[in-house]
Amino acid sequence: MTDQPRPKAGRNQSVKRKNPPKPEEPGTALWKKVLFVSVGVLFVVLMVVSSMGTSWLNVFQTVKPGAVVVTDVTITDDQNRPVLTTSESVYMNGLKENRSVFLVSPFVLDAGLPYTDTVKTVPIVAPQGGVNYTLFGEEYNAITMGVTGMHPGGTKTIPLGSNVTEERNYTAEEFEQLGGDFGNTSIGDEMVLSFVENPAALYDNTTTPSYALRTTHVVNRTDDSLVLSFSHARADLTVSQVRSQ
């Protein structure tokens, strides 16, 4: 009989086997995935917020009296037609409709501080520079007071019609002297008039008068006269920046 090879002494030939992993309880894997996704989303949000610095906190600001505020404004008449705006798109739409609308820079307002002058002139950007637009003091005061309590990015409509309801009657001859065409003018038609900013210059040969524009419109008409309204209906505000409180 042939001897069979014997195992060498001193060596354990047995092999230990690991116990098979226990199956996860139903739903455990799903909750882990949800947790991992949530942590990932939170990480992305924190990265975005950190890149913004503290500017995102401005949305929680409330405009207080005395704050310096940058505001976009569109002023319309009682027929919902823009006459003055800081919006280029509103301005371009007005040009397409062959209307009298003026583009100006955003207003920098002293929020909540009464404006007591009789007029406020605003530099016009387009359609021509070097000319001002006339706002009545009551209108500008309504805007500066109305911006208080707003937030950056917030919008608000300020009624202006109750502040200025001035209307003037013009004979056909007077209207023609203003540059109008009485025979071809109807109720609702717009007209841009010039106001002297320095009336004393009219009596001083050494000073050149300066003028500011104002959009008016016809509210009544007879065979020999018409009535122009100088009031604006409302100002739509959007706060873009609070510079200081």
C-alpha beads as a LAMMPS data file, in Angstrom:
LAMMPS data file: protein, C-alpha beads

245 atoms
244 bonds

1 atom types
1 bond types

-500.0 500.0 xlo xhi
-500.0 500.0 ylo yhi
-500.0 500.0 zlo zhi

Masses

1 110.0

Atoms # bond

1 1 1 0.000 0.000 0.000
2 1 1 1.306 3.394 -0.897
3 1 1 1.639 5.776 2.005
4 1 1 -0.624 8.823 1.668
5 1 1 0.979 12.178 2.278
6 1 1 0.437 13.322 5.756
7 1 1 -0.309 16.907 6.709
8 1 1 2.575 18.670 8.291
9 1 1 2.281 19.123 11.948
10 1 1 1.926 22.540 13.510
11 1 1 -0.383 24.046 10.890
12 1 1 -4.091 24.539 11.305
13 1 1 -5.743 23.575 8.079
14 1 1 -9.154 24.948 9.031
15 1 1 -10.358 28.197 7.340
16 1 1 -12.408 30.732 9.212
17 1 1 -15.262 32.154 7.251
18 1 1 -16.830 35.571 7.841
19 1 1 -20.470 35.657 8.667
20 1 1 -22.582 36.920 5.731
21 1 1 -23.694 40.596 6.094
22 1 1 -27.050 41.047 7.650
23 1 1 -29.675 42.408 5.293
24 1 1 -30.629 46.051 6.019
25 1 1 -34.000 46.664 7.442
26 1 1 -36.542 47.757 4.829
27 1 1 -36.341 51.511 4.273
28 1 1 -32.883 51.913 5.859
29 1 1 -31.102 52.187 2.505
30 1 1 -33.635 54.733 1.281
31 1 1 -33.173 56.935 4.360
32 1 1 -29.409 56.816 3.926
33 1 1 -29.756 57.962 0.333
34 1 1 -32.086 60.757 1.376
35 1 1 -29.633 61.786 4.111
36 1 1 -26.703 61.831 1.685
37 1 1 -28.672 63.876 -0.865
38 1 1 -29.837 66.310 1.831
39 1 1 -26.284 66.815 3.069
40 1 1 -25.149 67.408 -0.526
41 1 1 -27.858 69.965 -1.176
42 1 1 -27.107 71.741 2.113
43 1 1 -23.424 71.904 1.157
44 1 1 -24.273 73.503 -2.201
45 1 1 -26.590 76.041 -0.523
46 1 1 -23.913 76.972 2.006
47 1 1 -21.384 77.425 -0.807
48 1 1 -23.751 79.749 -2.696
49 1 1 -24.613 81.773 0.409
50 1 1 -20.971 82.113 1.399
51 1 1 -20.098 83.379 -2.087
52 1 1 -22.774 86.070 -1.717
53 1 1 -21.235 87.414 1.474
54 1 1 -23.757 89.390 3.504
55 1 1 -25.474 91.107 0.556
56 1 1 -28.313 88.564 0.603
57 1 1 -29.341 89.910 4.001
58 1 1 -30.396 93.173 2.290
59 1 1 -33.704 91.608 1.281
60 1 1 -34.708 91.780 4.929
61 1 1 -33.978 95.503 5.203
62 1 1 -36.840 97.917 5.756
63 1 1 -36.400 101.437 4.434
64 1 1 -36.459 103.775 7.409
65 1 1 -36.833 107.577 7.460
66 1 1 -33.508 109.170 6.604
67 1 1 -32.264 106.245 4.520
68 1 1 -30.634 106.940 1.158
69 1 1 -32.439 104.751 -1.356
70 1 1 -31.933 104.060 -5.065
71 1 1 -35.315 103.542 -6.701
72 1 1 -36.567 102.726 -10.188
73 1 1 -39.619 104.809 -11.065
74 1 1 -42.259 104.908 -13.782
75 1 1 -44.736 107.798 -13.679
76 1 1 -47.962 107.506 -15.650
77 1 1 -50.874 109.779 -16.490
78 1 1 -54.562 109.108 -15.822
79 1 1 -54.804 107.063 -19.028
80 1 1 -52.097 104.640 -17.851
81 1 1 -49.529 106.070 -20.277
82 1 1 -45.942 106.316 -19.009
83 1 1 -44.564 109.854 -19.234
84 1 1 -41.340 109.462 -17.226
85 1 1 -39.421 106.260 -16.524
86 1 1 -36.109 104.788 -15.436
87 1 1 -36.863 101.612 -17.417
88 1 1 -35.312 101.334 -20.871
89 1 1 -37.913 98.754 -21.944
90 1 1 -40.794 101.049 -20.945
91 1 1 -39.094 103.899 -22.789
92 1 1 -38.558 101.850 -25.964
93 1 1 -42.176 100.668 -25.948
94 1 1 -43.274 104.306 -25.719
95 1 1 -41.183 105.198 -28.750
96 1 1 -42.697 102.326 -30.720
97 1 1 -46.152 103.714 -29.914
98 1 1 -45.006 107.199 -31.015
99 1 1 -45.641 108.598 -27.569
100 1 1 -44.021 111.300 -25.463
101 1 1 -42.040 109.450 -22.798
102 1 1 -38.747 110.468 -21.192
103 1 1 -35.977 108.223 -19.870
104 1 1 -34.207 109.304 -16.671
105 1 1 -31.666 107.760 -14.290
106 1 1 -32.820 105.916 -11.143
107 1 1 -33.926 108.235 -8.352
108 1 1 -31.663 108.622 -5.322
109 1 1 -34.076 109.504 -2.529
110 1 1 -33.821 110.701 1.042
111 1 1 -36.562 108.439 2.314
112 1 1 -39.127 109.940 4.633
113 1 1 -37.681 113.459 4.530
114 1 1 -40.261 116.064 3.443
115 1 1 -39.547 117.808 0.154
116 1 1 -40.708 121.401 0.456
117 1 1 -39.604 123.044 -2.808
118 1 1 -42.305 123.862 -5.345
119 1 1 -40.676 121.837 -8.148
120 1 1 -38.117 119.074 -8.577
121 1 1 -36.210 118.947 -11.852
122 1 1 -34.928 115.565 -13.044
123 1 1 -32.182 115.319 -15.725
124 1 1 -33.410 113.610 -18.895
125 1 1 -31.249 110.868 -20.416
126 1 1 -33.254 110.322 -23.631
127 1 1 -34.528 111.206 -26.177
128 1 1 -32.257 114.202 -25.598
129 1 1 -29.797 114.990 -22.837
130 1 1 -29.048 118.351 -21.306
131 1 1 -32.717 119.003 -20.537
132 1 1 -34.655 118.495 -17.309
133 1 1 -38.124 117.176 -16.596
134 1 1 -40.350 119.030 -14.121
135 1 1 -41.983 117.236 -11.223
136 1 1 -44.108 119.263 -8.861
137 1 1 -42.889 119.381 -5.281
138 1 1 -46.014 117.593 -3.991
139 1 1 -45.388 114.705 -6.390
140 1 1 -41.744 114.281 -5.441
141 1 1 -42.647 114.543 -1.760
142 1 1 -45.198 111.732 -2.171
143 1 1 -42.449 109.531 -3.637
144 1 1 -39.845 110.274 -0.950
145 1 1 -42.378 109.682 1.813
146 1 1 -43.921 106.627 0.153
147 1 1 -40.653 104.713 -0.183
148 1 1 -40.386 104.276 3.604
149 1 1 -41.310 100.806 4.806
150 1 1 -40.331 99.161 1.513
151 1 1 -37.706 96.429 1.072
152 1 1 -34.962 95.994 -1.566
153 1 1 -36.620 94.471 -4.622
154 1 1 -40.059 95.453 -3.342
155 1 1 -42.583 97.359 -5.441
156 1 1 -45.194 99.948 -4.559
157 1 1 -47.635 102.247 -6.330
158 1 1 -47.854 105.831 -5.067
159 1 1 -50.941 107.807 -6.158
160 1 1 -50.047 111.289 -7.398
161 1 1 -53.357 112.575 -8.736
162 1 1 -54.520 113.685 -5.296
163 1 1 -51.391 115.806 -4.867
164 1 1 -51.665 117.894 -8.033
165 1 1 -54.920 118.442 -9.890
166 1 1 -53.908 121.561 -11.769
167 1 1 -55.729 122.279 -15.027
168 1 1 -55.519 125.314 -17.268
169 1 1 -57.819 126.650 -19.919
170 1 1 -56.305 127.955 -23.164
171 1 1 -57.988 129.768 -25.997
172 1 1 -57.283 128.523 -29.482
173 1 1 -54.884 131.441 -29.999
174 1 1 -53.018 130.781 -26.748
175 1 1 -52.716 127.103 -27.570
176 1 1 -51.275 127.922 -30.981
177 1 1 -48.730 130.201 -29.289
178 1 1 -47.666 127.259 -27.163
179 1 1 -46.861 125.391 -30.354
180 1 1 -50.049 123.346 -30.560
181 1 1 -52.294 122.689 -33.532
182 1 1 -55.726 123.562 -32.196
183 1 1 -57.644 122.357 -35.229
184 1 1 -56.150 118.869 -35.076
185 1 1 -56.135 118.389 -31.304
186 1 1 -58.548 116.018 -29.553
187 1 1 -59.310 115.038 -25.958
188 1 1 -56.602 112.720 -24.658
189 1 1 -53.848 114.092 -26.889
190 1 1 -50.504 114.678 -25.203
191 1 1 -48.439 117.820 -25.352
192 1 1 -45.003 118.598 -23.928
193 1 1 -44.614 122.114 -22.508
194 1 1 -41.548 123.971 -21.262
195 1 1 -41.314 125.586 -17.831
196 1 1 -38.794 128.312 -17.035
197 1 1 -36.524 127.073 -14.238
198 1 1 -35.116 130.535 -13.501
199 1 1 -37.953 133.060 -14.074
200 1 1 -35.719 135.991 -13.086
201 1 1 -33.722 135.389 -16.262
202 1 1 -36.690 136.591 -18.296
203 1 1 -36.079 140.084 -16.910
204 1 1 -32.278 139.919 -16.817
205 1 1 -30.486 140.369 -20.105
206 1 1 -27.284 138.876 -18.691
207 1 1 -28.780 135.488 -17.730
208 1 1 -29.952 132.823 -20.144
209 1 1 -33.296 131.232 -19.219
210 1 1 -33.226 127.465 -18.658
211 1 1 -36.245 125.293 -19.269
212 1 1 -37.634 122.017 -17.950
213 1 1 -40.221 119.906 -19.748
214 1 1 -43.569 118.596 -18.543
215 1 1 -45.999 116.277 -20.334
216 1 1 -49.628 117.426 -20.311
217 1 1 -52.752 116.149 -22.015
218 1 1 -56.068 117.523 -23.208
219 1 1 -59.009 116.778 -20.888
220 1 1 -61.680 119.044 -22.389
221 1 1 -62.254 120.928 -25.633
222 1 1 -64.763 123.350 -27.135
223 1 1 -64.858 125.074 -30.509
224 1 1 -62.629 127.903 -29.330
225 1 1 -60.718 126.640 -26.273
226 1 1 -59.345 123.564 -24.538
227 1 1 -58.223 122.462 -21.092
228 1 1 -54.828 120.941 -20.372
229 1 1 -54.224 118.784 -17.290
230 1 1 -50.816 118.990 -15.657
231 1 1 -51.377 116.185 -13.160
232 1 1 -49.781 112.744 -13.199
233 1 1 -51.745 109.790 -11.869
234 1 1 -49.244 107.519 -10.124
235 1 1 -45.626 106.511 -9.588
236 1 1 -44.669 102.828 -9.637
237 1 1 -41.599 102.291 -7.456
238 1 1 -39.086 99.456 -7.180
239 1 1 -36.357 99.734 -4.546
240 1 1 -33.074 98.535 -6.057
241 1 1 -30.658 99.520 -3.301
242 1 1 -30.531 100.895 0.240
243 1 1 -27.225 102.773 0.454
244 1 1 -27.460 103.800 4.088
245 1 1 -29.893 103.747 6.985

Bonds

1 1 1 2
2 1 2 3
3 1 3 4
4 1 4 5
5 1 5 6
6 1 6 7
7 1 7 8
8 1 8 9
9 1 9 10
10 1 10 11
11 1 11 12
12 1 12 13
13 1 13 14
14 1 14 15
15 1 15 16
16 1 16 17
17 1 17 18
18 1 18 19
19 1 19 20
20 1 20 21
21 1 21 22
22 1 22 23
23 1 23 24
24 1 24 25
25 1 25 26
26 1 26 27
27 1 27 28
28 1 28 29
29 1 29 30
30 1 30 31
31 1 31 32
32 1 32 33
33 1 33 34
34 1 34 35
35 1 35 36
36 1 36 37
37 1 37 38
38 1 38 39
39 1 39 40
40 1 40 41
41 1 41 42
42 1 42 43
43 1 43 44
44 1 44 45
45 1 45 46
46 1 46 47
47 1 47 48
48 1 48 49
49 1 49 50
50 1 50 51
51 1 51 52
52 1 52 53
53 1 53 54
54 1 54 55
55 1 55 56
56 1 56 57
57 1 57 58
58 1 58 59
59 1 59 60
60 1 60 61
61 1 61 62
62 1 62 63
63 1 63 64
64 1 64 65
65 1 65 66
66 1 66 67
67 1 67 68
68 1 68 69
69 1 69 70
70 1 70 71
71 1 71 72
72 1 72 73
73 1 73 74
74 1 74 75
75 1 75 76
76 1 76 77
77 1 77 78
78 1 78 79
79 1 79 80
80 1 80 81
81 1 81 82
82 1 82 83
83 1 83 84
84 1 84 85
85 1 85 86
86 1 86 87
87 1 87 88
88 1 88 89
89 1 89 90
90 1 90 91
91 1 91 92
92 1 92 93
93 1 93 94
94 1 94 95
95 1 95 96
96 1 96 97
97 1 97 98
98 1 98 99
99 1 99 100
100 1 100 101
101 1 101 102
102 1 102 103
103 1 103 104
104 1 104 105
105 1 105 106
106 1 106 107
107 1 107 108
108 1 108 109
109 1 109 110
110 1 110 111
111 1 111 112
112 1 112 113
113 1 113 114
114 1 114 115
115 1 115 116
116 1 116 117
117 1 117 118
118 1 118 119
119 1 119 120
120 1 120 121
121 1 121 122
122 1 122 123
123 1 123 124
124 1 124 125
125 1 125 126
126 1 126 127
127 1 127 128
128 1 128 129
129 1 129 130
130 1 130 131
131 1 131 132
132 1 132 133
133 1 133 134
134 1 134 135
135 1 135 136
136 1 136 137
137 1 137 138
138 1 138 139
139 1 139 140
140 1 140 141
141 1 141 142
142 1 142 143
143 1 143 144
144 1 144 145
145 1 145 146
146 1 146 147
147 1 147 148
148 1 148 149
149 1 149 150
150 1 150 151
151 1 151 152
152 1 152 153
153 1 153 154
154 1 154 155
155 1 155 156
156 1 156 157
157 1 157 158
158 1 158 159
159 1 159 160
160 1 160 161
161 1 161 162
162 1 162 163
163 1 163 164
164 1 164 165
165 1 165 166
166 1 166 167
167 1 167 168
168 1 168 169
169 1 169 170
170 1 170 171
171 1 171 172
172 1 172 173
173 1 173 174
174 1 174 175
175 1 175 176
176 1 176 177
177 1 177 178
178 1 178 179
179 1 179 180
180 1 180 181
181 1 181 182
182 1 182 183
183 1 183 184
184 1 184 185
185 1 185 186
186 1 186 187
187 1 187 188
188 1 188 189
189 1 189 190
190 1 190 191
191 1 191 192
192 1 192 193
193 1 193 194
194 1 194 195
195 1 195 196
196 1 196 197
197 1 197 198
198 1 198 199
199 1 199 200
200 1 200 201
201 1 201 202
202 1 202 203
203 1 203 204
204 1 204 205
205 1 205 206
206 1 206 207
207 1 207 208
208 1 208 209
209 1 209 210
210 1 210 211
211 1 211 212
212 1 212 213
213 1 213 214
214 1 214 215
215 1 215 216
216 1 216 217
217 1 217 218
218 1 218 219
219 1 219 220
220 1 220 221
221 1 221 222
222 1 222 223
223 1 223 224
224 1 224 225
225 1 225 226
226 1 226 227
227 1 227 228
228 1 228 229
229 1 229 230
230 1 230 231
231 1 231 232
232 1 232 233
233 1 233 234
234 1 234 235
235 1 235 236
236 1 236 237
237 1 237 238
238 1 238 239
239 1 239 240
240 1 240 241
241 1 241 242
242 1 242 243
243 1 243 244
244 1 244 245
